[in-house]
Amino acid sequence: MQITPDSMRAVYEMLAQLPPFKRLKIPPSDQIHFQVYADPGCYGEYEPEHIIRISKAKVGHLDTFIKTMAHEMLHLYLYVSRNKEWDKHTGKFAYYANRISLAMGFDPKEF
């Protein structure tokens, strides 16, 4: 599958309409800069101020694309919520990752 900024925006918008993201205060997609990169060591990343990147070297299936976007959207949510550990996978991240995984049918160990 080919990942583009437009397809990233579409997946972001879809996830933003589904629980639990629909209840979370996240910026609209027009405030996010979507970028494709080729890092073979990382699926995706969120960078303040509102850049989401997904690696075409690691993400090749729609399932992985959706999970990676959801993961980065959670980092975004924690950042805009002023959580000091927005870039970590502990505390609030772990709590919300579990809720998102249960709601969307993801394996929480993969998220």
C-alpha positions in Angstrom: 0.0 0.0 0.0 1.2 3.5 -0.7 1.1 5.9 2.2 0.6 9.6 1.4 -0.2 12.7 3.4 -3.7 12.5 2.0 -4.2 8.9 3.1 -2.8 9.8 6.5 -5.3 12.6 6.8 -8.1 10.3 5.8 -7.2 7.7 8.4 -6.8 10.4 11.1 -10.2 11.8 10.3 -11.8 8.3 10.4 -10.3 7.5 13.8 -11.2 10.9 15.1 -14.9 10.1 14.5 -14.7 6.8 16.5 -14.7 6.2 20.2 -12.7 6.8 22.2 -11.0 9.5 20.0 -14.3 11.2 19.4 -14.5 12.1 23.1 -10.9 13.2 23.3 -10.0 16.8 22.5 -7.7 16.4 19.5 -7.0 19.0 16.8 -8.8 18.8 13.5 -6.8 17.3 10.7 -6.2 20.7 9.0 -4.0 21.6 12.0 -1.8 18.5 11.6 1.2 18.2 9.3 1.2 14.7 7.9 4.6 13.4 6.6 5.8 10.1 5.1 9.4 9.1 5.9 11.5 6.0 5.4 12.9 5.2 8.8 13.3 1.4 9.0 13.5 1.5 12.8 10.3 3.2 13.7 6.6 2.8 12.6 5.7 6.4 13.2 6.2 9.4 15.4 4.5 12.5 16.8 6.4 15.7 17.0 5.2 18.9 18.5 3.7 21.1 17.1 1.4 18.7 15.5 3.5 16.7 13.0 2.6 13.0 12.5 5.0 10.9 10.5 4.6 7.3 9.3 7.4 5.2 7.9 6.9 3.7 4.5 9.8 1.4 5.4 7.8 -0.2 8.3 4.2 0.2 7.4 2.9 -1.8 4.4 -0.6 -2.9 5.4 -3.8 -1.0 6.2 -4.1 -2.7 9.6 -0.6 -1.5 10.6 -1.3 1.9 9.1 -4.4 2.3 11.2 -2.8 1.1 14.4 0.2 3.3 13.9 -1.9 6.4 13.3 -4.0 5.6 16.4 -0.7 5.3 18.4 0.6 8.6 17.2 -2.8 10.3 17.8 -2.6 9.2 21.4 0.8 10.9 21.8 -0.8 14.0 20.2 -3.7 13.9 22.6 -1.4 13.6 25.6 0.7 16.5 24.3 -2.3 18.8 23.8 -3.5 17.7 27.3 -0.2 19.0 28.7 0.8 15.6 30.0 4.5 15.8 30.9 5.0 12.2 29.7 3.3 12.7 26.3 6.3 11.0 24.6 6.5 8.0 26.9 4.6 4.7 26.9 3.8 4.7 30.7 1.1 6.1 32.9 -1.6 7.8 31.0 -0.4 6.5 27.7 -0.8 2.9 29.0 -4.2 3.7 30.4 -5.5 5.2 27.1 -3.7 2.6 24.9 -5.7 -0.1 26.7 -9.0 1.8 26.3 -8.3 2.4 22.6 -7.2 -1.2 22.0 -10.4 -2.6 23.6 -12.7 -0.2 21.8 -11.1 -0.8 18.4 -10.3 -4.5 18.7 -6.5 -4.0 18.7 -4.1 -6.2 20.6 -3.0 -4.0 23.5 0.4 -5.6 23.5 0.9 -4.3 19.9 -0.4 -0.8 20.5 
